[in-house]
Amino acid sequence: MLKPRDNWTWYFDDTENHLMLDLGDNMLFKTNLPRKLLVDCAVGTNVFCVDDASDYQTFKESLSHLDLTEPRQAELALYCVAAKRFHKPVQPKSWFFHEGRGTPCRLHEGNLVTLSNDQGEGLFIILEVGENVCLIAPVALNGFTLREGKTLAFGEPIKVMHDRIGETYHAIMDTPIALVG
């Protein structure tokens, strides 16, 4: 299992034109964020800080009950951390989605939620919660079809208004529950 370390470093690679994460031991992780989607400070070198490690754990725990392999969970969690920290502020693209069925009780980073459109319904993870919008990313390996010819890739962030978010997804866990009476 991939665990955050204090020698991890974010940097922008001009050759790849993407934000990268140096994991040490000659391992590099290429994020799904090209230059045009990054805030200016992402172009320099940034340490993988305590907040990044905490966010990684939050996202990883949320994904642990999904039918994703351990490496895919780690990949998606790192995509989420990168987007939360370095994604450029953008306008919501709510028009791709139907209004949600009721308002979720509470929106928190790491929550798994459903969104739908004419193409179907998909499961997304919340990366960041704003006053009226959330930055989210699809968790399905094949992504989510926004419209014919346009697909949101696995872990690709998009901002949507709260009214587009459907129900909070509750994974059925295999954890035994003791009833106390």
C-alpha positions, 0 to 999 in steps of 0.5 A: 500500500502506498503511504505518504512520505516526507520526501514526496515533492510536487513539480511541473514537468515541461516535457510532460506538460503535467503536474508530477509527484516525485515519490522518491526511490526513482518513482514518479506519478503523473497527475491528470492536470495539464498546465492550463488547469493549474494555479501559478504556484503549481509550476514551481516545486512544492512539498507534499505537506501534512494537509496533502497527506491528510487529504490522501488518507481521507480520499483513500478511506472513501475509496476503500470500499469500491471495486477498485484495485489498491493501485487504482485507489492510490492513483485516484486518491493522488489525482484528488489531492492534486486537484484539490490543491492545485486545480485552477478556479473554474466556473461550474459546468452543471449543465452536463447534469440533471438536478439531483433527487433531493439535497444531500444532508451534508457535503464533505470532502471524500463523500461519494455521491451520484450525479446523472444526465441523459447518458446515465448515472455515475458515482463521483467523489467530492474533492472540495466543497464550496458555498454553492459548488463542489469540485468532484471527480468520477470514480469509474475506470471508464469515466463518465459520459457527459454527452455524445463524444465527450467523456470525463475521464477517471479522476478528471475534476469538474465543478458542479452546483450543489443542486446537481448532486444526488444522493450520498452513496453509502457503501455496504461494508463487510464490517461486523456491527455489534448491537448493544441493548 
